[in-house]
């Protein structure tokens, strides 16, 4: 399964988000630390989920990182996380 699909599946199962966007930004990091020719190393996650609201920013990021721990151990070098407020145009 492609890494992006695994990220979408895990975040969807854990948080049942109102909004989820997972962007593979690996091509923008070619030649940088952690990049691989086949890509799938650098991702941006934009997520709005009730389960993340009310948490501190650190706790929100920790929850996403904990959910994706396997991917972060096995090839994902960088993960940018943007928590989108629920009720916003992106967050529903």
C-alpha positions as CSV (number, residue, x, y, z in Angstrom):
1,X,0.0,0.0,0.0
2,X,1.4,3.5,-0.8
3,X,2.4,5.4,2.3
4,X,0.0,8.2,1.6
5,X,-2.9,5.7,1.5
6,X,-1.7,4.2,4.8
7,X,-1.6,7.7,6.4
8,X,-5.2,8.4,5.2
9,X,-6.5,5.1,6.4
10,X,-4.9,5.4,9.9
11,X,-6.0,9.0,10.5
12,X,-9.5,8.3,9.2
13,X,-9.9,5.3,11.4
14,X,-8.5,7.0,14.5
15,X,-10.0,10.5,14.2
16,X,-13.0,10.2,11.8
17,X,-12.1,13.6,10.5
18,X,-14.5,16.2,9.1
19,X,-11.7,17.2,6.7
20,X,-8.5,15.4,5.8
21,X,-5.9,16.2,3.2
22,X,-2.6,14.3,2.9
23,X,-0.1,15.8,0.5
24,X,3.1,14.0,-0.6
25,X,5.7,16.8,-0.8
26,X,8.6,14.5,-1.4
27,X,9.4,15.9,-4.8
28,X,10.0,19.3,-3.2
29,X,12.8,17.8,-1.0
30,X,14.9,15.9,-3.5
31,X,18.5,15.9,-2.4
32,X,17.6,16.9,1.2
33,X,18.2,14.7,4.2
34,X,15.9,11.7,4.4
35,X,14.7,11.9,0.8
36,X,14.7,8.8,-1.4
37,X,14.5,8.5,-5.2
38,X,11.2,6.7,-4.9
39,X,9.7,9.4,-2.8
40,X,7.1,9.0,0.0
41,X,9.3,10.6,2.6
42,X,7.9,14.1,3.2
43,X,4.2,14.6,3.8
44,X,1.8,17.4,4.9
45,X,-1.4,16.5,6.8
46,X,-4.3,18.9,7.1
47,X,-6.9,17.6,9.4
48,X,-10.1,18.8,11.2
49,X,-11.5,16.4,13.7
50,X,-13.6,16.8,16.8
51,X,-11.3,14.4,18.7
52,X,-8.4,16.9,18.2
53,X,-10.4,20.0,19.2
54,X,-9.9,21.1,22.8
55,X,-6.3,19.7,22.9
56,X,-3.3,21.8,23.1
57,X,-1.3,22.2,19.9
58,X,1.4,19.9,21.3
59,X,-1.2,17.3,22.2
60,X,-2.8,17.5,18.8
61,X,0.5,16.9,17.0
62,X,1.5,14.2,19.5
63,X,-1.8,12.4,18.7
64,X,-1.2,12.5,15.0
65,X,2.4,11.4,15.4
66,X,1.5,8.6,17.7
67,X,-1.1,7.4,15.1
68,X,1.5,7.4,12.4
69,X,4.4,6.0,14.5
70,X,5.0,3.0,12.2
71,X,5.2,5.2,9.1
72,X,7.6,7.6,10.9
73,X,9.8,4.7,11.9
74,X,9.8,3.2,8.4
75,X,10.7,5.8,5.9
76,X,8.6,9.0,6.5
77,X,11.3,11.6,7.2
78,X,9.2,14.7,7.7
79,X,5.5,15.2,8.6
80,X,4.1,18.7,8.6
81,X,0.8,18.8,10.6
82,X,-1.9,21.5,10.2
83,X,-4.8,21.2,12.5
84,X,-7.8,22.9,10.8
85,X,-10.5,24.1,13.2
86,X,-13.8,22.1,12.9
87,X,-16.5,24.4,11.5
88,X,-14.0,26.3,9.2
89,X,-14.6,26.2,5.4
90,X,-12.0,23.4,5.2
91,X,-13.1,21.6,8.4
92,X,-16.8,21.5,7.6
